[in-house]
Each structure stands twice: as C-alpha cells, then as structure tokens.
Amino acid sequence: MRLLVYEFLSGGGCAKQVFQTDVLCEGYAMLRALIEDFKTLGHSVTTLVDSRIMKFKPPLQADRIISVSSRDDLCKLLRKTSQNVDAVYIIAPESNGVLWKLVGDVEEFGGYTINCRHEVIESSSNKLNVYEELRRLGIAVPETVHVNVQEDANRVKSLARELGFPLVFKPIVGVGSEGLSIVRNEEQVGMAVQKVRDASSKEFFLIQKFVKGLPASVSLISNGEDVLPLTLNAQLVKLASPNLSSSYEGGIVPFNHPKVEETFKAAQATVKRFKVRGYVGVDMVLTSSGPVVIEVNPRLTTSYVGLRKVLNFNPAGAILNSVLKCELPKNVKTLGCTFFFKVRTKPPKFEVLKRIYGLEDVFSPPFPLAAEESCALVVSLSNVLESARLKAYEVKGKLVETLCGKSGRNG
C-alpha cells in the first residue's frame, strides 16, 4: 500500500513558531517508529517534515519526505498527498481540536484515514464527556467538576475547597501535561486557572480530585467493536504546581502489576463505550483499590515506541488490519521490556548531531531547534526491566559524551 504518515509537530504544524522541543521529541519518535514498522511490512511511505528539521537530514526511512515551510504550504500538501495515497495515518494532539480537524480534513479531501473517525475523536477527547460516560458505566474515575474559565475567582476557590486539596486543574481537551497543574492550596488556584486559559481555547476546564497511585496507561487495538489490550505501561510523569511545568518524561513497557487483568477490563470497557478503532491509549492511575481511568487517547501514543519492541507481531500491521479488515491480533505475547525517557541537552552543532544519529538507542535525536535546550528520547530493550533501565542510562552517558566531543570518533 501507499501510505501517508503525518505527525503534526515535526510535520509543519508549528511552522514559523518556536518548537517545544521536549514534546517534539515524542512526536518525531512516534513518526519514526510507525514509518519503520510500515516499511518492514513492505508498504511505501510518504511523510511531511518541517523545513527547519529537514536541513538536519533526519534519519527517517520514508520513501518520500516532503518539506513544509508554512501552514498554508501544509494545507495544500496534505490535500494533494492524501489524494495520491491509499491511506493516511495522522499523529497529532487533541488540544484545540487539532487531531479532530486534521482527520476531518483528510476525509473532506477524499483521502482514506486509518485513524478513528473524526466524530469519535471529538467525543473521546473531551475529558468531561469521558468522565460522565464512565461514571454512568460504573468505571472508577476521579471526582470531577467543570468550571467556566471566566468564573469568579472566589467561586472557583469555593469549589476547590468543597472537593478538597490536593486537586488537578486541566483543560477539557488537551494532550500530555499541557495546561495541567497540581493545586495544593487556595493561593495556587488563580495561577492554575490562568495556566489552563493559556493552554486551551475551550469555555470550560476541569478540577479533579487528585488520585494517589501509580501513573500508567494501557495500549489497545480495536476494530470499533471488539477491543484487545496489548500492554500495561508505567508512565514517568512530573506533576507540578501552577508556576512550573508538568511533563511526561517516559515509560516502561510492559509494566508488571498484580491488578493487570482488572486494569485491562477497565480499559476495554472504556474503549468499547466510545467505539474507538485502531490504536488507542487509556491513561489511568493504579491505586490500592484498583485502576482509576483518567482519559482516552484516540491516537498513537508515545508508549508505542516501547511497545513495538516487545510485541510478538508488528503493531503497525495490526492497526491496518483492525481498520481495513476488522481483524485483531491473536496470541499476543511480550518478549522483554523497554525503558524510555527524555534527555534534555544543549543544542548540538550539526556535525555532532550526525554522530548522535549513529547511537542506536537515541531514537529521537536532540534537534537544535530552540536557543537554549534540545531534547532526545532514549529507548532501550532488554530481557528484564533493571537491565533495560541500566542500558538506557548507559546510552544517556554515550549521548552526553558525544555532545561533549569525547566520543566523536566512536559515534
């Protein structure tokens, strides 16, 4: 098949804007992983890449890479390319309707998308909708209230007091840790509301009771009716107060936990309710009393970069089969464990960056696209977690040495 794999952040969605490099490394890693997996299956792959990244000759295996210089350029290229391939897969954030709009645009252009249908993306991306629907199903969710962004400050503080601190303030539709804060007292409420306003154009935001436990996710494949859990994944998350940045830092795939079956059942029921198809991630917190569902990600998630290394089949093929043939994988097994995390660095010079390309487990290199900081994503595989973790930190050491010029001849 001829496929277009498009990732928003690295593909011109931020053309002429400043890159948020710690988020870019996730987007690029997902793009690279999906392209490699489709190529392994023998498909022809086209992708679009921001012209600022193109000048660094990124290590992508696509058959055709098209440079994007502006948002107008992007719209024209997406339309033209969608009409000249057999199918399109979009990787994009849900925030401000980006994923929903891009998938809708491809459908309007006459392209065939192997994402969820855009109306399903809209319903499952809305965190308030997810909370209300799952509560009706009896699935554990955080205690939640929705608040108008223009609500009186004293009223917001009153609602916060009623729920009881600590609390999580977040946009109704968002991705990652965008606009997210943990609020521990009334003094932090005003800053948290402003942070949400800056991150989202929506009229409402959510205040949720903080759930104490282990941040996790479940990766699943669905044909829109039947749902198959693939792995439980640990998430390395930094949840910060309103004056600091919360962030997703990495993960572990698979994550061994005594309540894995209970967690799978909750994730399956969640995905069935929203009829999400293809690959989907369900974020959760694992508590002593069981899993609590936080949100649904109706798209490829960063956990895919670890998942693909441990499954006994090619997950890109499973995505295609779930959408095109309504078939799900059989006899799912995991072989080994992956550990992945972000490494923040100073922006490297191009000659150093080329040497970093040679470090196998630096899956997303630290492109020098911001003045002060770049960000890489290291992904390691081993037979057990501790070995994978050790290997990942060894790779981090090699990356730092290369950046310092100490291992240039070996890189």
C-alpha positions in Angstrom: 0.0 0.0 0.0 1.0 3.6 -0.5 0.7 5.3 2.9 1.0 8.9 4.2 2.1 9.0 7.8 1.8 12.6 9.1 2.9 13.9 12.5 1.8 17.4 13.4 4.7 18.8 15.4 7.5 17.6 13.2 5.4 18.0 10.0 5.0 21.7 9.8 2.1 22.1 12.2 4.3 24.6 14.1 5.8 26.2 11.0 7.4 29.6 11.8 6.6 29.1 15.5 9.1 28.2 18.3 9.4 24.4 18.9 8.6 23.0 22.3 11.5 20.5 22.0 10.5 18.1 24.8 7.2 17.5 23.1 8.7 17.4 19.6 10.9 14.5 20.6 7.8 12.4 21.3 6.1 13.3 18.1 9.2 12.6 16.0 9.8 9.3 17.8 6.2 8.1 17.0 6.6 9.2 13.4 9.9 7.4 13.0 8.6 4.2 14.7 5.4 4.0 12.6 7.3 4.6 9.4 9.9 1.9 10.2 7.1 -0.6 11.1 5.1 0.1 7.9 8.3 -0.2 5.8 9.1 -3.6 7.4 5.7 -4.7 6.2 6.6 -3.7 2.6 4.5 -0.6 2.3 5.6 2.6 0.5 5.5 5.6 3.0 5.4 9.3 2.4 5.7 11.9 5.1 5.8 15.6 5.6 8.6 17.3 7.6 9.1 20.9 8.8 11.7 22.6 6.6 13.7 23.5 9.8 14.1 19.8 10.6 14.8 18.8 7.0 18.0 20.8 7.0 19.4 18.3 9.6 18.7 15.4 7.3 16.7 13.4 9.9 17.1 9.6 9.9 13.6 8.6 8.6 13.1 5.6 6.4 10.2 7.1 4.4 10.3 6.6 0.6 9.4 10.2 0.1 9.9 13.1 2.5 8.2 16.4 1.6 9.4 19.7 3.1 6.9 22.0 4.7 7.7 25.7 5.1 4.4 27.3 6.2 0.9 26.4 7.4 -0.6 27.4 4.0 2.0 25.1 2.5 1.0 22.3 4.9 -2.7 22.5 3.9 -2.0 22.3 0.2 0.5 19.4 0.6 -1.8 17.5 2.9 -4.6 17.8 0.5 -2.6 16.8 -2.5 -0.7 13.9 -0.8 -3.9 12.5 0.8 -5.4 12.2 -2.7 -2.4 10.3 -4.1 -2.0 7.5 -1.5 -4.2 4.6 -0.4 -4.5 5.5 3.2 -3.4 8.2 5.7 -2.4 8.0 9.4 -2.4 11.2 11.4 -0.4 11.6 14.7 -1.4 14.8 16.4 -2.5 16.3 19.7 -6.2 16.5 20.6 -5.7 20.0 22.1 -7.7 22.8 20.4 -9.2 20.2 18.1 -6.0 19.6 16.1 -6.3 15.9 15.7 -10.1 16.1 15.0 -9.6 18.8 12.4 -6.8 17.1 10.6 -8.6 13.7 10.3 -11.7 15.6 9.2 -9.7 17.5 6.6 -8.3 14.2 5.1 -11.8 12.8 4.9 -13.0 16.0 3.2 -10.1 15.9 0.8 -11.3 12.4 -0.3 -8.4 10.6 1.5 -8.9 7.4 3.4 -7.9 7.7 7.0 -6.9 4.7 9.2 -7.4 6.9 12.3 -10.6 6.9 14.4 -13.4 8.6 12.7 -13.3 12.3 13.5 -16.6 12.3 15.4 -15.2 9.6 17.6 -12.1 11.6 18.2 -14.2 14.5 19.2 -16.3 12.6 21.8 -13.4 10.6 23.3 -11.0 13.5 23.5 -13.4 15.5 25.7 -12.3 14.7 29.3 -15.6 15.8 30.8 -17.6 13.6 28.4 -15.3 10.7 29.3 -15.8 11.3 33.0 -19.6 11.5 32.7 -19.9 8.4 30.5 -17.6 6.2 32.5 -19.2 7.2 35.8 -22.5 6.0 34.3 -20.9 2.7 33.4 -19.6 2.3 37.0 -15.9 2.6 36.0 -13.8 4.4 38.6 -12.9 7.9 37.6 -11.7 10.9 39.7 -14.3 13.1 41.4 -14.6 16.0 38.9 -16.3 19.4 38.4 -16.3 21.5 35.3 -15.9 25.3 35.6 -16.2 28.2 33.2 -12.9 29.8 32.5 -14.5 33.2 33.3 -15.9 32.1 36.6 -15.4 34.4 39.6 -12.2 33.6 41.4 -13.9 33.2 44.8 -16.4 30.8 43.3 -13.5 28.7 41.9 -11.8 28.7 45.3 -15.1 27.6 46.9 -15.5 24.7 44.5 -11.9 23.7 45.2 -12.5 23.7 49.0 -15.5 21.5 48.6 -13.6 18.9 46.6 -10.6 19.1 49.0 -7.0 19.7 48.2 -4.8 18.4 46.5 -6.5 18.9 43.2 -5.7 18.7 39.5 -6.6 21.6 37.2 -6.7 20.7 33.5 -8.2 21.7 30.1 -11.3 19.7 29.0 -9.4 18.8 25.8 -5.7 18.6 25.9 -2.7 16.4 25.4 0.2 15.4 27.7 0.6 17.8 30.5 -0.4 20.9 28.6 -2.2 23.3 31.0 -2.0 20.8 33.8 -1.3 21.7 37.5 -1.5 20.1 40.9 -3.0 22.6 43.3 -2.4 22.1 47.0 -3.9 25.3 48.4 -6.2 28.2 47.7 -3.2 30.5 46.9 -2.4 28.4 43.8 -5.9 28.5 42.3 -5.6 31.7 40.4 -2.3 30.7 38.7 -3.8 27.3 37.8 -6.8 28.8 36.2 -4.6 31.2 34.2 -2.4 28.3 33.1 -5.5 26.5 31.7 -6.6 29.6 29.9 -3.2 30.0 28.2 -3.3 26.3 27.1 -6.8 26.0 25.8 -9.5 27.9 23.9 -12.3 26.0 25.4 -15.0 27.7 27.5 -14.7 25.2 30.4 -11.9 23.5 32.3 -11.9 20.6 34.8 -11.0 20.4 38.5 -10.4 16.8 39.6 -9.7 15.3 43.0 -6.0 14.1 42.9 -5.8 10.4 42.8 -2.9 8.9 44.7 -1.2 5.9 43.0 1.0 4.9 40.1 0.5 6.7 36.7 0.0 4.1 34.0 -1.6 3.5 30.6 -3.0 0.6 28.6 -2.3 0.3 24.9 -5.1 -1.4 23.0 -6.1 -2.3 19.5 -9.8 -2.1 18.5 -11.9 -2.6 15.3 -14.6 -0.3 16.7 -16.5 -3.2 18.4 -14.0 -5.7 19.8 -11.1 -4.4 21.9 -7.8 -6.2 22.6 -5.5 -4.9 25.4 -1.8 -5.2 24.4 0.2 -4.0 27.3 0.0 -2.2 30.6 2.6 0.6 30.7 4.1 2.6 33.5 4.3 6.4 33.0 7.1 8.6 34.3 5.2 11.8 35.0 6.2 15.0 36.6 3.1 16.7 38.0 4.0 20.3 39.0 2.4 23.2 40.7 0.9 26.0 38.5 4.1 28.1 38.4 6.1 25.2 37.0 5.7 22.9 34.0 4.2 19.4 34.4 5.6 16.9 31.9 5.6 13.3 30.6 9.1 12.0 30.9 9.0 8.5 29.6 7.7 5.0 30.5 8.1 1.3 31.0 6.6 -1.3 28.6 5.3 -3.7 29.7 4.7 -2.9 33.4 4.1 -5.9 35.7 1.4 -5.2 38.2 -0.8 -7.5 40.3 -4.0 -5.9 39.1 -3.2 -6.0 35.4 -6.3 -8.0 34.5 -8.6 -5.6 36.3 -6.8 -2.8 34.6 -7.3 -4.4 31.2 -11.0 -4.9 31.8 -11.5 -1.2 32.7 -9.6 -0.1 29.6 -11.5 -2.4 27.4 -14.9 -1.2 28.7 -13.7 2.4 28.2 -12.7 1.9 24.6 -15.9 -0.1 23.8 -18.0 2.7 25.1 -16.5 5.2 22.7 -16.1 2.8 19.7 -12.5 3.9 19.1 -10.8 2.0 16.3 -7.2 1.2 15.6 -4.6 2.0 18.2 -5.7 3.7 21.4 -4.2 4.5 24.8 -6.1 4.8 28.1 -4.4 6.7 30.9 -5.0 5.5 34.4 -3.8 5.7 38.0 -3.2 2.4 39.7 -4.4 2.6 43.3 -4.6 0.1 46.2 -8.3 -0.3 45.4 -8.0 -0.7 41.7 -7.5 1.3 38.5 -8.9 4.8 38.1 -9.4 5.9 34.4 -8.1 9.4 33.7 -8.5 9.9 30.0 -8.7 8.4 26.5 -6.1 9.0 23.7 -7.7 8.1 20.4 -4.4 8.0 18.5 -0.9 6.7 18.6 0.8 7.4 22.0 4.4 7.7 23.0 4.2 4.2 24.6 4.2 2.9 21.0 8.0 3.4 20.7 8.5 0.9 23.5 5.5 -1.4 22.7 6.7 -2.2 19.2 10.0 -3.6 20.5 8.4 -6.2 22.8 5.3 -7.5 20.9 5.5 -10.8 19.0 3.9 -9.1 16.0 4.2 -5.8 14.1 1.7 -3.4 15.7 1.6 -1.2 12.5 0.2 -4.2 10.7 -2.3 -4.7 13.5 -3.5 -1.1 13.1 -4.1 -1.6 9.4 -5.9 -4.9 9.9 -8.1 -3.6 12.7 -9.4 -0.8 10.4 -9.3 -2.4 6.9 -10.3 -6.0 7.8 -11.8 -5.6 11.3 -9.2 -8.2 12.4 -7.4 -8.2 15.8 -4.1 -10.0 16.6 -4.2 -13.4 18.2 -1.9 -14.9 20.8 -0.4 -11.6 22.0 2.9 -12.0 23.8 5.6 -9.7 25.0 9.2 -10.5 24.8 11.4 -8.5 27.1 11.0 -5.0 28.5 11.6 -1.4 27.2 12.6 1.6 29.3 12.4 5.0 27.6 12.9 8.6 28.8 13.7 12.1 27.7 17.2 13.6 27.9 17.5 17.4 27.9 20.6 18.7 26.3 22.2 21.9 25.0 21.5 22.3 21.3 24.2 20.3 19.4 26.0 21.5 16.3 25.1 19.7 13.1 28.3 17.7 12.9 27.7 16.4 16.4 24.1 15.7 15.7 25.1 13.5 12.8 27.3 11.4 15.2 24.3 11.2 17.5 22.3 9.6 14.7 24.7 6.7 15.0 23.7 6.0 18.6 21.1 3.2 18.0 19.0 3.7 21.2 18.8 7.5 20.8 15.5 7.1 18.9 14.6 10.8 18.7 17.8 13.0 18.4 18.1 16.4 20.1 17.5 18.6 17.1 18.9 22.1 17.7 15.7 24.0 17.1 15.5 26.1 20.2 18.0 28.6 21.5 18.7 27.1 25.0 17.6 23.4 25.1 17.1 20.4 22.9 15.6 17.1 23.9 16.3 13.5 22.9 14.3 10.3 23.6 16.3 7.2 24.6 14.6 3.8 24.1 16.3 0.6 25.4 15.2 -3.0 25.2 16.4 -5.9 27.4 15.0 -9.1 28.9 14.2 -7.6 32.3 13.4 -4.1 33.5 16.5 -3.4 35.5 18.7 -4.4 32.6 16.7 -2.2 30.3 17.0 0.7 32.7 20.8 0.3 33.1 21.2 0.1 29.3 19.2 3.3 28.8 21.4 5.2 31.3 24.5 3.9 29.5 23.1 5.3 26.3 22.5 8.6 28.0 26.1 8.6 29.1 27.2 8.0 25.5 24.9 10.8 24.3 26.4 13.2 26.8 29.9 12.2 25.8 29.2 12.7 22.2 27.8 16.1 22.9 30.9 17.0 24.8 33.1 15.8 22.0 34.6 12.9 24.0 33.4 10.0 21.8 33.1 11.7 18.4 35.4 9.2 16.7 33.3 6.3 18.0 29.9 7.8 17.4 
